[in-house]
Amino acid sequence: MGMELEDWGARWRDGHIGFHQSNVTGALEEFGPRVLGSVPGRVLVPLCGKTLDMVFLAQYADAVIGVEYVEQAVSEFFAEQGLEPLIDPDLPLRYTADKYTLFVSDIFLIKGEDVGDIDAVFDRAALVALEPAARVRYASHLRSILKAGARILLVTFDYEQSQMHGPPFAVSDEEVTELFGDGFEIEHLRTRDVLDERFRAQGLTKMTESTFALIKR
């Protein structure tokens, strides 16, 4: 993976979670209902952290299923939402409350029977958290656990990789086609400039965000 799994745990313990947004992802607000469906059923959020995107999705989904390696992030999500989760210690460990089921697990260890029938996926933080070889494995993994007709709203970032070490890692529009072209219909929704002071300070001269709608064939 892009970073060793233990490194993610250290980031959460030390409060180095610049990747955590204090608001809902703009692309989800703008494209979510159209891409995922006005009632998207069961939505999977891979590498979910404690993102508020899950709260947004829960407003109109039947169920929100998250997968997150760091248990601290999962417990903080429920605490911050004022929910008392039921914790099932059987592997994969899962926290459940209200519409949410969050698995504490490496995403690659999660099987289709664990998450059940998934209608839609929102990915803002999973693909871009992985280095190239793991991205190939991730796309294959999604292909294996999703049913035909399942929809994905995917957000990626692209920049000159030599200017900064991820995550988020640079994922070009062409790579999205290479990764998901086999097994998915792909619609490129938009690309926009998102370079800000935080990334400029790390040496970036250009950064774009692309949003895609994918449908499993």
Backbone as CSV, one residue per row, in Angstrom:
resi,resn,N_x,N_y,N_z,CA_x,CA_y,CA_z,C_x,C_y,C_z
1,MET,0.847,-1.185,0.000,0.000,0.000,0.000,0.886,1.239,0.000
2,GLY,0.258,2.401,-0.246,1.016,3.640,-0.358,1.841,3.921,0.873
3,MET,1.280,3.665,2.021,2.014,3.743,3.279,1.760,2.425,3.978
4,GLU,2.669,2.038,4.856,2.401,0.840,5.639,1.172,1.109,6.510
5,LEU,0.367,0.056,6.725,-0.873,0.247,7.484,-0.612,0.832,8.862
6,GLU,0.498,0.433,9.484,0.813,0.954,10.820,1.061,2.458,10.781
7,ASP,1.554,2.967,9.633,1.780,4.404,9.505,0.471,5.181,9.604
8,TRP,-0.595,4.595,9.062,-1.898,5.270,9.160,-2.334,5.353,10.619
9,GLY,-2.100,4.275,11.363,-2.450,4.290,12.785,-1.695,5.375,13.524
10,ALA,-0.403,5.524,13.202,0.408,6.563,13.845,-0.117,7.946,13.502
11,ARG,-0.557,8.136,12.278,-1.105,9.432,11.873,-2.323,9.794,12.716
12,TRP,-3.207,8.812,12.913,-4.400,9.080,13.714,-4.025,9.329,15.177
13,ARG,-3.112,8.533,15.715,-2.720,8.704,17.118,-2.096,10.076,17.360
14,ASP,-1.297,10.544,16.368,-0.582,11.807,16.529,-1.388,13.008,16.051
15,GLY,-2.597,12.762,15.545,-3.423,13.857,15.064,-2.988,14.424,13.728
16,HIS,-2.168,13.674,12.979,-1.710,14.135,11.658,-2.697,13.635,10.600
17,ILE,-3.879,14.232,10.604,-4.943,13.747,9.710,-5.418,14.891,8.813
18,GLY,-4.458,15.504,8.115,-4.789,16.577,7.191,-5.716,16.125,6.085
19,PHE,-5.766,14.810,5.841,-6.651,14.263,4.811,-8.101,14.269,5.254
20,HIS,-8.349,14.419,6.580,-9.729,14.434,7.069,-10.325,15.811,6.838
21,GLN,-11.451,15.855,6.140,-12.118,17.124,5.854,-13.159,17.422,6.922
22,SER,-13.291,18.684,7.265,-14.284,19.083,8.268,-15.635,19.375,7.629
23,ASN,-15.752,19.107,6.335,-17.039,19.284,5.665,-17.223,18.164,4.647
24,VAL,-18.365,18.172,3.983,-18.685,17.138,3.004,-17.963,17.442,1.690
25,THR,-17.481,16.398,1.027,-16.797,16.557,-0.256,-17.725,17.214,-1.275
26,GLY,-17.217,18.286,-1.915,-18.036,19.026,-2.872,-18.548,18.164,-4.011
27,ALA,-17.689,17.274,-4.513,-18.104,16.409,-5.623,-19.244,15.484,-5.225
28,LEU,-19.275,15.092,-3.960,-20.362,14.227,-3.482,-21.667,15.011,-3.433
29,GLU,-21.611,16.229,-2.913,-22.819,17.057,-2.860,-23.339,17.349,-4.265
30,GLU,-22.409,17.612,-5.186,-22.800,18.012,-6.537,-23.265,16.847,-7.389
31,PHE,-22.542,15.730,-7.337,-22.818,14.623,-8.244,-23.438,13.394,-7.581
32,GLY,-23.364,13.315,-6.240,-23.803,12.108,-5.545,-25.186,11.620,-5.913
33,PRO,-26.216,12.454,-5.759,-27.574,11.971,-6.052,-27.751,11.506,-7.497
34,ARG,-27.092,12.184,-8.451,-27.250,11.809,-9.862,-26.490,10.519,-10.180
35,VAL,-25.265,10.402,-9.656,-24.435,9.234,-9.994,-24.839,8.007,-9.184
36,LEU,-25.036,8.201,-7.891,-25.306,7.066,-7.010,-26.782,6.695,-6.966
37,GLY,-27.644,7.604,-7.441,-29.080,7.355,-7.394,-29.718,8.144,-6.271
38,SER,-30.946,8.569,-6.476,-31.619,9.382,-5.451,-31.858,8.583,-4.180
39,VAL,-32.006,7.263,-4.314,-32.036,6.359,-3.155,-31.019,5.259,-3.460
40,PRO,-29.751,5.461,-3.071,-28.693,4.561,-3.544,-28.626,3.200,-2.886
41,GLY,-29.533,2.905,-1.966,-29.495,1.581,-1.355,-28.339,1.444,-0.381
42,ARG,-27.481,0.470,-0.614,-26.358,0.198,0.271,-25.079,0.767,-0.355
43,VAL,-24.469,1.722,0.347,-23.305,2.436,-0.183,-22.053,2.037,0.582
44,LEU,-21.000,1.714,-0.163,-19.702,1.368,0.412,-18.777,2.578,0.342
45,VAL,-18.109,2.883,1.460,-17.113,3.951,1.499,-15.785,3.323,1.927
46,PRO,-14.906,2.999,0.959,-13.622,2.372,1.306,-12.662,3.378,1.948
47,LEU,-11.840,2.906,2.879,-10.873,3.748,3.584,-11.558,5.013,4.085
48,CYS,-12.623,4.804,4.867,-13.560,5.878,5.177,-13.083,6.843,6.248
49,GLY,-12.129,6.439,7.101,-11.762,7.326,8.203,-12.999,7.636,9.028
50,LYS,-13.183,8.918,9.352,-14.403,9.339,10.049,-15.125,10.405,9.222
51,THR,-15.037,10.258,7.908,-15.529,11.285,7.003,-17.013,11.612,7.185
52,LEU,-17.307,12.896,7.096,-18.692,13.361,7.156,-19.450,13.022,5.878
53,ASP,-18.725,12.554,4.865,-19.402,12.093,3.651,-20.379,10.966,3.976
54,MET,-20.056,10.165,4.991,-20.956,9.073,5.367,-22.258,9.610,5.939
55,VAL,-22.181,10.720,6.662,-23.389,11.344,7.220,-24.262,11.879,6.084
56,PHE,-23.621,12.499,5.099,-24.356,12.987,3.931,-25.056,11.826,3.220
57,LEU,-24.323,10.731,3.007,-24.888,9.576,2.316,-26.042,8.952,3.093
58,ALA,-25.927,8.945,4.413,-26.954,8.316,5.245,-28.291,9.050,5.171
59,GLN,-28.271,10.307,4.704,-29.518,11.054,4.573,-30.457,10.414,3.562
60,TYR,-29.862,9.727,2.555,-30.739,9.176,1.530,-30.421,7.734,1.136
61,ALA,-29.432,7.122,1.785,-29.121,5.712,1.523,-29.831,4.823,2.539
62,ASP,-30.007,3.566,2.169,-30.570,2.601,3.112,-29.547,2.211,4.168
63,ALA,-28.276,2.097,3.738,-27.209,1.692,4.657,-25.890,2.239,4.135
64,VAL,-25.014,2.616,5.067,-23.679,3.091,4.721,-22.673,2.125,5.340
65,ILE,-21.869,1.505,4.479,-20.875,0.522,4.932,-19.491,1.112,4.706
66,GLY,-18.733,1.283,5.767,-17.384,1.820,5.658,-16.349,0.759,5.968
67,VAL,-15.162,0.921,5.395,-14.029,0.058,5.724,-12.860,0.958,6.074
68,GLU,-12.284,0.766,7.250,-11.203,1.628,7.743,-10.249,0.788,8.584
69,TYR,-8.963,0.877,8.297,-7.982,0.069,9.012,-7.792,0.514,10.463
70,VAL,-7.913,1.820,10.735,-7.588,2.367,12.057,-8.843,2.414,12.929
71,GLU,-8.851,1.618,13.993,-10.035,1.539,14.857,-10.336,2.874,15.523
72,GLN,-9.313,3.653,15.832,-9.525,4.965,16.452,-10.435,5.841,15.589
73,ALA,-10.227,5.813,14.278,-11.043,6.621,13.375,-12.504,6.189,13.424
74,VAL,-12.723,4.884,13.471,-14.087,4.347,13.514,-14.775,4.743,14.819
75,SER,-14.096,4.566,15.944,-14.709,4.901,17.227,-14.981,6.396,17.330
76,GLU,-14.078,7.218,16.779,-14.289,8.667,16.799,-15.488,9.067,15.939
77,PHE,-15.700,8.374,14.828,-16.855,8.689,13.985,-18.149,8.535,14.782
78,PHE,-18.315,7.397,15.440,-19.553,7.165,16.178,-19.685,8.134,17.357
79,ALA,-18.578,8.407,18.038,-18.629,9.344,19.164,-19.044,10.736,18.691
80,GLU,-18.469,11.176,17.581,-18.771,12.518,17.077,-20.187,12.626,16.531
81,GLN,-20.769,11.490,16.133,-22.159,11.494,15.668,-23.145,11.209,16.808
82,GLY,-22.625,11.067,18.024,-23.486,10.830,19.175,-24.158,9.475,19.153
83,LEU,-23.480,8.489,18.550,-24.043,7.147,18.427,-23.276,6.155,19.295
84,GLU,-23.999,5.229,19.889,-23.402,4.165,20.706,-23.408,2.889,19.879
85,PRO,-22.275,2.528,19.274,-22.289,1.385,18.359,-22.294,0.038,19.070
86,LEU,-22.880,-0.928,18.393,-22.740,-2.327,18.784,-21.450,-2.808,18.157
87,ILE,-20.562,-3.409,18.952,-19.264,-3.845,18.441,-19.241,-5.364,18.376
88,ASP,-19.078,-5.877,17.155,-19.001,-7.320,16.926,-17.524,-7.680,16.766
89,PRO,-16.950,-8.405,17.760,-15.508,-8.681,17.739,-15.081,-9.742,16.743
90,ASP,-16.046,-10.481,16.166,-15.674,-11.494,15.172,-15.025,-10.805,13.982
91,LEU,-13.982,-11.430,13.446,-13.312,-10.834,12.288,-14.159,-10.999,11.028
92,PRO,-14.261,-9.962,10.178,-13.698,-8.631,10.431,-14.502,-7.859,11.476
93,LEU,-13.766,-7.228,12.406,-14.362,-6.424,13.468,-15.288,-5.380,12.868
94,ARG,-16.484,-5.231,13.451,-17.401,-4.237,12.898,-18.119,-3.465,14.001
95,TYR,-18.331,-2.192,13.729,-19.103,-1.292,14.591,-20.405,-0.986,13.850
96,THR,-21.542,-1.102,14.550,-22.830,-0.864,13.903,-23.704,0.026,14.771
97,ALA,-24.307,1.033,14.155,-25.309,1.880,14.809,-26.073,2.621,13.730
98,ASP,-27.382,2.788,13.941,-28.227,3.509,13.002,-28.057,2.891,11.606
99,LYS,-27.758,3.686,10.593,-27.583,3.159,9.233,-26.148,2.727,8.946
100,TYR,-25.267,2.870,9.920,-23.835,2.682,9.668,-23.323,1.309,10.112
101,THR,-22.544,0.673,9.234,-21.738,-0.488,9.604,-20.322,-0.194,9.148
102,LEU,-19.415,-0.053,10.102,-18.024,0.258,9.775,-17.137,-0.914,10.177
103,PHE,-16.405,-1.433,9.206,-15.483,-2.535,9.442,-14.104,-1.987,9.775
104,VAL,-13.460,-2.560,10.773,-12.065,-2.231,11.101,-11.219,-3.321,10.454
105,SER,-10.663,-3.001,9.282,-9.993,-4.046,8.509,-9.177,-3.436,7.379
106,ASP,-8.193,-4.176,6.932,-7.525,-3.921,5.668,-8.580,-4.133,4.576
107,ILE,-8.735,-3.190,3.669,-9.763,-3.289,2.619,-9.614,-4.576,1.810
108,PHE,-8.378,-5.062,1.636,-8.166,-6.241,0.805,-8.593,-7.532,1.496
109,LEU,-8.855,-7.472,2.795,-9.320,-8.651,3.523,-10.842,-8.714,3.598
110,ILE,-11.504,-7.661,3.121,-12.961,-7.625,3.136,-13.499,-8.367,1.915
111,LYS,-14.410,-9.295,2.180,-14.988,-10.098,1.099,-16.406,-9.621,0.776
112,GLY,-16.887,-10.071,-0.356,-18.235,-9.710,-0.763,-19.278,-10.110,0.267
113,GLU,-19.085,-11.284,0.887,-20.078,-11.726,1.875,-20.039,-10.884,3.151
114,ASP,-18.914,-10.203,3.413,-18.833,-9.322,4.577,-19.712,-8.086,4.387
115,VAL,-19.575,-7.441,3.239,-20.284,-6.174,3.003,-21.674,-6.374,2.432
116,GLY,-21.946,-7.567,1.898,-23.268,-7.823,1.335,-23.431,-7.183,-0.037
117,ASP,-24.688,-7.046,-0.438,-25.033,-6.525,-1.762,-24.811,-5.017,-1.794
118,ILE,-23.812,-4.557,-2.516,-23.490,-3.128,-2.580,-24.072,-2.523,-3.853
119,ASP,-24.825,-1.447,-3.687,-25.429,-0.768,-4.835,-24.555,0.360,-5.366
120,ALA,-23.781,0.990,-4.483,-22.997,2.155,-4.880,-21.755,2.268,-4.010
121,VAL,-20.738,2.945,-4.567,-19.468,3.167,-3.862,-19.108,4.641,-3.990
122,PHE,-18.669,5.244,-2.886,-18.093,6.587,-2.973,-16.629,6.497,-2.553
123,ASP,-15.742,6.885,-3.476,-14.297,6.791,-3.234,-13.650,8.152,-3.467
124,ARG,-13.332,8.831,-2.373,-12.538,10.055,-2.454,-11.143,9.841,-1.889
125,ALA,-11.005,8.855,-0.999,-9.761,8.735,-0.235,-9.087,7.377,-0.345
126,ALA,-9.655,6.457,-1.108,-9.089,5.108,-1.157,-8.082,4.955,-2.296
127,LEU,-8.538,5.141,-3.529,-7.636,4.946,-4.671,-6.406,5.840,-4.563
128,VAL,-6.596,7.093,-4.176,-5.473,8.043,-4.122,-4.560,7.806,-2.920
129,ALA,-4.957,6.892,-2.019,-4.099,6.568,-0.869,-3.149,5.420,-1.178
130,LEU,-3.294,4.841,-2.372,-2.540,3.640,-2.715,-1.496,3.924,-3.778
131,GLU,-0.351,3.242,-3.660,0.680,3.335,-4.685,0.265,2.473,-5.897
132,PRO,0.956,2.630,-7.044,0.487,2.020,-8.297,0.099,0.551,-8.246
133,ALA,0.951,-0.315,-7.697,0.637,-1.747,-7.683,-0.617,-2.029,-6.868
134,ALA,-0.750,-1.314,-5.751,-1.922,-1.515,-4.904,-3.184,-0.976,-5.570
135,ARG,-3.047,0.047,-6.419,-4.213,0.571,-7.142,-4.765,-0.471,-8.101
136,VAL,-3.880,-1.206,-8.770,-4.307,-2.283,-9.665,-5.061,-3.351,-8.857
137,ARG,-4.501,-3.696,-7.715,-5.124,-4.705,-6.849,-6.482,-4.227,-6.334
138,TYR,-6.565,-2.940,-5.996,-7.799,-2.352,-5.469,-8.914,-2.387,-6.524
139,ALA,-8.584,-1.980,-7.749,-9.589,-1.987,-8.814,-10.101,-3.401,-9.048
140,SER,-9.200,-4.369,-9.016,-9.582,-5.772,-9.183,-10.458,-6.239,-8.029
141,HIS,-10.125,-5.777,-6.836,-10.895,-6.161,-5.647,-12.321,-5.622,-5.735
142,LEU,-12.459,-4.350,-6.121,-13.804,-3.796,-6.289,-14.577,-4.570,-7.350
143,ARG,-13.899,-4.899,-8.427,-14.543,-5.641,-9.514,-15.098,-6.964,-8.997
144,SER,-14.371,-7.564,-8.058,-14.767,-8.890,-7.568,-15.916,-8.841,-6.567
145,ILE,-16.055,-7.740,-5.838,-17.091,-7.713,-4.789,-18.354,-6.963,-5.205
146,LEU,-18.323,-6.269,-6.357,-19.497,-5.515,-6.786,-20.313,-6.289,-7.807
147,LYS,-21.621,-6.125,-7.735,-22.530,-6.760,-8.688,-22.664,-5.887,-9.937
148,ALA,-23.150,-6.485,-11.013,-23.419,-5.728,-12.235,-24.433,-4.623,-11.926
149,GLY,-24.168,-3.447,-12.464,-25.058,-2.315,-12.236,-24.659,-1.438,-11.057
150,ALA,-23.744,-1.923,-10.218,-23.280,-1.098,-9.083,-22.590,0.155,-9.624
151,ARG,-22.802,1.281,-8.937,-22.283,2.562,-9.385,-21.171,3.050,-8.461
152,ILE,-20.194,3.724,-9.031,-19.097,4.298,-8.250,-18.974,5.774,-8.582
153,LEU,-18.907,6.608,-7.567,-18.517,8.009,-7.732,-17.087,8.097,-7.234
154,LEU,-16.161,8.379,-8.144,-14.730,8.341,-7.857,-14.123,9.727,-7.993
155,VAL,-13.343,10.128,-6.994,-12.637,11.411,-7.025,-11.135,11.127,-6.971
156,THR,-10.381,11.710,-7.903,-8.927,11.506,-7.944,-8.213,12.859,-7.973
157,PHE,-6.930,12.815,-7.693,-6.086,14.011,-7.774,-4.923,13.713,-8.706
158,ASP,-4.487,14.739,-9.434,-3.340,14.559,-10.321,-2.399,15.747,-10.179
159,TYR,-1.112,15.451,-10.163,-0.066,16.462,-10.059,1.234,15.796,-10.483
160,GLU,2.312,16.541,-10.533,3.611,15.977,-10.870,4.125,15.198,-9.656
161,GLN,4.105,13.856,-9.754,4.411,13.018,-8.600,5.798,13.304,-8.024
162,SER,6.750,13.716,-8.869,8.110,13.978,-8.380,8.176,15.195,-7.462
163,GLN,7.126,16.036,-7.469,7.133,17.241,-6.641,6.677,16.973,-5.204
164,MET,6.019,15.854,-4.981,5.507,15.547,-3.641,5.308,14.051,-3.522
165,HIS,5.631,13.514,-2.361,5.325,12.105,-2.110,3.953,12.033,-1.460
166,GLY,3.088,11.194,-2.015,1.742,11.068,-1.457,1.753,10.336,-0.127
167,PRO,0.603,10.078,0.422,-0.717,10.343,-0.137,-1.178,11.787,0.100
168,PRO,-2.131,12.303,-0.724,-2.723,11.587,-1.851,-1.715,11.434,-2.978
169,PHE,-1.766,10.271,-3.621,-0.893,10.029,-4.760,-1.551,10.560,-6.032
170,ALA,-0.713,10.852,-7.022,-1.213,11.338,-8.305,-1.804,10.175,-9.094
171,VAL,-3.042,10.356,-9.538,-3.717,9.362,-10.379,-4.274,10.109,-11.585
172,SER,-3.734,9.834,-12.759,-4.168,10.542,-13.961,-5.509,9.997,-14.459
173,ASP,-6.167,10.785,-15.306,-7.424,10.340,-15.907,-7.185,9.085,-16.736
174,GLU,-6.025,9.034,-17.403,-5.694,7.867,-18.223,-5.550,6.614,-17.363
175,GLU,-4.989,6.782,-16.178,-4.837,5.619,-15.301,-6.186,5.096,-14.830
176,VAL,-7.125,5.992,-14.590,-8.477,5.549,-14.209,-9.048,4.645,-15.302
177,THR,-8.861,5.041,-16.560,-9.336,4.225,-17.682,-8.623,2.877,-17.711
178,GLU,-7.313,2.891,-17.459,-6.547,1.645,-17.454,-7.001,0.716,-16.322
179,LEU,-7.263,1.295,-15.169,-7.624,0.495,-14.000,-9.030,-0.080,-14.095
180,PHE,-9.971,0.731,-14.585,-11.387,0.349,-14.509,-12.039,0.077,-15.861
181,GLY,-11.284,0.293,-16.961,-11.873,0.089,-18.286,-12.381,-1.320,-18.502
182,ASP,-11.717,-2.290,-17.893,-12.150,-3.683,-17.979,-13.178,-3.937,-16.885
183,GLY,-14.440,-3.954,-17.254,-15.476,-4.278,-16.272,-16.361,-3.123,-15.865
184,PHE,-15.989,-1.891,-16.251,-16.795,-0.730,-15.869,-17.009,0.203,-17.058
185,GLU,-18.178,0.799,-17.123,-18.401,1.944,-18.001,-17.926,3.174,-17.219
186,ILE,-17.191,4.060,-17.902,-16.590,5.212,-17.223,-17.069,6.502,-17.863
187,GLU,-17.571,7.420,-17.049,-17.933,8.756,-17.518,-17.103,9.778,-16.744
188,HIS,-16.362,10.595,-17.474,-15.566,11.658,-16.849,-16.480,12.863,-16.650
189,LEU,-16.721,13.224,-15.392,-17.679,14.288,-15.095,-17.045,15.674,-15.127
190,ARG,-15.857,15.804,-14.537,-15.196,17.108,-14.575,-13.760,16.981,-14.066
191,THR,-12.948,17.962,-14.442,-11.618,18.148,-13.866,-11.494,19.625,-13.508
192,ARG,-10.987,19.898,-12.314,-10.844,21.298,-11.898,-9.538,21.488,-11.149
193,ASP,-9.063,22.722,-11.138,-7.835,23.083,-10.439,-8.122,23.185,-8.941
194,VAL,-7.333,22.496,-8.126,-7.559,22.534,-6.673,-6.274,22.841,-5.905
195,LEU,-5.272,23.391,-6.586,-4.027,23.713,-5.885,-4.303,24.772,-4.821
196,ASP,-3.915,24.472,-3.570,-4.099,25.442,-2.483,-2.773,25.650,-1.765
197,GLU,-2.784,26.494,-0.752,-1.549,26.844,-0.057,-0.886,25.642,0.595
198,ARG,-1.705,24.707,1.102,-1.151,23.530,1.787,-0.284,22.715,0.838
199,PHE,-0.786,22.501,-0.383,-0.020,21.702,-1.342,1.056,22.525,-2.035
200,ARG,0.818,23.812,-2.194,1.855,24.675,-2.778,3.076,24.694,-1.860
201,ALA,2.821,24.660,-0.554,3.914,24.670,0.423,4.728,23.377,0.358
202,GLN,4.124,22.320,-0.174,4.847,21.055,-0.310,5.568,20.944,-1.652
203,GLY,5.494,22.010,-2.448,6.256,22.040,-3.685,5.465,21.874,-4.965
204,LEU,4.134,21.719,-4.862,3.344,21.512,-6.071,3.148,22.819,-6.831
205,THR,3.208,22.732,-8.150,2.959,23.892,-9.007,1.603,23.778,-9.701
206,LYS,1.032,22.570,-9.700,-0.282,22.355,-10.297,-0.912,21.142,-9.643
207,MET,-2.223,21.210,-9.392,-2.949,20.062,-8.852,-4.385,20.134,-9.348
208,THR,-4.864,19.031,-9.895,-6.240,18.976,-10.364,-6.994,17.857,-9.666
209,GLU,-8.298,18.035,-9.602,-9.195,17.012,-9.044,-10.141,16.580,-10.165
210,SER,-10.237,15.287,-10.391,-11.164,14.762,-11.400,-12.237,13.915,-10.727
211,THR,-13.430,13.959,-11.291,-14.560,13.202,-10.768,-15.110,12.317,-11.876
212,PHE,-15.362,11.059,-11.533,-15.824,10.073,-12.504,-17.068,9.340,-11.989
213,ALA,-17.912,8.945,-12.931,-19.011,8.028,-12.640,-18.711,6.702,-13.320
214,LEU,-18.731,5.625,-12.550,-18.458,4.288,-13.092,-19.665,3.390,-12.853
215,ILE,-19.946,2.535,-13.804,-21.007,1.539,-13.643,-20.412,0.162,-13.938
216,LYS,-20.598,-0.758,-13.008,-20.079,-2.136,-13.184,-20.887,-2.850,-14.260
217,ARG,-20.187,-3.393,-15.229,-20.853,-4.140,-16.287,-21.298,-5.512,-15.791
